[in-house]
């Protein structure tokens, strides 16, 4: 403060005003930054770079993990302190929860096979799916996603302006085309009319999959998908509608295919990306690697 005001006022007057000795002020003025401060400044630059590469979504836990992966020794508290000092923060969770499930239908309800699955030790054993809404200025659009519960990899997705069954069918068929899972895979969803439809149940039978549905009124059975949608909307900062549906499609493609699947550090995967974790898991079991087709 004194240094800034010294351009217009005498040093002696400022020191008296702030109750600081002149000798103390001049000693501070010529003192070199401490080693600790210098190291914090260097670490701050690395934190800024990681925060930018994460699309400004990472908080202190993931930034700490990313630093350690680069061989940088630091604690989460130190990272959080430097982030606060530099006004760097992770994405904040959005506060909205749309309704996209209509379980008031006469379609058959599959048993909750997910509750009976005691252990998931690899990819393509259990897929989970759900639908959420994405706002655009052209009207409501809806996103359907198929995710591997064992590796958190998004296997397939589709974006349409309707909640009809072809929305989930497109996401499902994309996942099947890209990953060609073995028969017996459990496909879990909520009790929505789309998943209970004759057409979609026919697709599950065609590909020898076992349908599974959540218990009535129990959102925790499909909590992984709920969490993914919350993360997507938070990290894309969907507080305002996209201008067009095409803009929404391109943004979601980039987020899922480039960032989420291949780059984003996932806390439940010991801070590895879903694709890296899946490849490591499949290498241990000598299973063939997944398809790299994107779409």
ABEGO torsion letter per residue (X at the ends): XAAAAAAABBAAAAAAAAGBBAAAAAAAAABBBBAAAAAAAAAAAAAAAAAAAAGGABBAAAAAAAAAAAGBBBBAAAAAAAAAAAGBBBBBBBBBBBBABBABBABBBBBBAAAABABBABBGABBBBBBBBBBBAAEBBBBBBBBBAAAGBBABBBBBABABAAAAAAAAAAAAAAAGBBBGBBBBBBABAAAABAAAAAAAAAAGBBBBBBBBGBAAAAAAAAAAAAAAAAAAGBABBBABAAAAAAAAAAAAAAAAAAABBBAAAGGBBAAAAAAAAAAAAGBBBBBABBX
